[in-house]
Amino acid sequence: MMIGCPCLVPLCLNSVLLTAYTVVLLLMRNHLFVWSVFSPKYLYVCATTVCVYVGVFVVAVTGFYTCLVFAMRRKRQDPFSNEMGKSLIGE
C-alpha cells in the first residue's frame, strides 16, 4: 500500500492529461496550428505516459515478486526448526 499509492498519482495525472490532449487534438484536427505546434507536445505527453506506465508496472511486478518470495519462504519453513519451536517442545 505504501508503494502503490504514490505510483497511482503520476499515473492518474498523466492519463488525464493524455485524455484531455487527445480530445483537444480530435476537436481541432482541421487547424494548421494543431499539427504544427500542438502535435509535438502531444507526442511528448504520449511518451511520458508510456514511461510512467512502464515504471509503475516495474514497481508492481517487483512488489508482487517480493510478496511471492516471502510467502514461499514462510510456507517452506518448518515451524519446529527454529529456536522458538525447540523451546516450545522442551528441548
C-alpha positions as CSV (number, residue, x, y, z in Angstrom):
1,M,0.0,0.0,0.0
2,M,2.8,2.4,0.8
3,I,4.3,1.9,-2.6
4,G,1.1,1.6,-4.6
5,C,-0.5,5.0,-3.7
6,P,2.4,7.2,-4.7
7,C,2.6,5.3,-8.0
8,L,-1.0,5.9,-8.8
9,V,-0.8,9.7,-8.5
10,P,1.5,10.3,-11.6
11,L,-0.3,7.5,-13.4
12,C,-3.7,9.2,-13.0
13,L,-2.3,12.7,-13.7
14,N,-0.6,11.6,-17.0
15,S,-3.7,9.6,-18.0
16,V,-6.0,12.6,-17.5
17,L,-3.6,14.9,-19.3
18,L,-3.3,12.5,-22.2
19,T,-7.0,12.1,-22.5
20,A,-7.5,15.9,-22.4
21,Y,-4.9,16.4,-25.1
22,T,-6.5,13.7,-27.2
23,V,-9.9,15.3,-27.0
24,V,-8.4,18.7,-28.0
25,L,-6.5,17.2,-30.8
26,L,-9.6,15.5,-32.2
27,L,-11.8,18.5,-31.9
28,M,-9.3,20.8,-33.6
29,R,-7.8,18.5,-36.2
30,N,-8.6,20.8,-39.1
31,H,-6.5,23.7,-37.9
32,L,-2.9,24.0,-39.0
33,F,-1.8,25.3,-35.6
34,V,-2.7,22.0,-34.0
35,W,-0.4,20.0,-36.3
36,S,2.5,22.4,-36.3
37,V,2.7,23.3,-32.6
38,F,0.4,21.0,-30.6
39,S,1.3,17.7,-32.2
40,P,4.9,17.6,-30.7
41,K,3.5,18.4,-27.3
42,Y,1.0,15.6,-27.7
43,L,3.8,13.1,-28.7
44,Y,5.8,14.2,-25.7
45,V,2.8,13.6,-23.4
46,C,2.3,10.2,-25.0
47,A,5.9,9.2,-24.4
48,T,5.8,10.5,-20.8
49,T,2.7,8.4,-20.1
50,V,4.2,5.3,-21.6
51,C,7.3,5.8,-19.4
52,V,5.1,6.2,-16.3
53,Y,3.1,3.1,-17.1
54,V,6.3,1.1,-17.6
55,G,7.7,2.4,-14.3
56,V,4.5,1.6,-12.4
57,F,4.5,-1.9,-14.0
58,V,8.1,-2.5,-12.8
59,V,7.2,-1.4,-9.3
60,A,4.1,-3.6,-9.2
61,V,5.9,-6.6,-10.5
62,T,8.7,-6.1,-8.0
63,G,6.3,-5.9,-5.1
64,F,4.4,-8.9,-6.3
65,Y,7.6,-10.9,-6.7
66,T,8.7,-9.9,-3.2
67,C,5.4,-10.9,-1.6
68,L,5.5,-14.2,-3.5
69,V,9.1,-15.0,-2.3
70,F,8.2,-14.2,1.3
71,A,5.1,-16.4,1.1
72,M,7.0,-19.3,-0.4
73,R,9.8,-19.0,2.3
74,R,7.2,-18.9,5.0
75,K,5.4,-21.9,3.5
76,R,8.6,-23.9,3.2
77,Q,9.9,-23.1,6.7
78,D,9.4,-25.8,9.3
79,P,7.8,-24.4,12.4
80,F,9.8,-26.6,14.8
81,S,13.2,-26.0,13.2
82,N,13.8,-22.6,14.8
83,E,14.7,-21.8,18.4
84,M,11.3,-20.8,19.4
85,G,9.9,-24.2,18.2
86,K,12.5,-26.0,20.2
87,S,11.7,-24.2,23.4
88,L,8.0,-24.9,23.0
89,I,8.5,-28.7,22.8
90,G,11.0,-28.7,25.7
91,E,14.4,-29.4,24.0
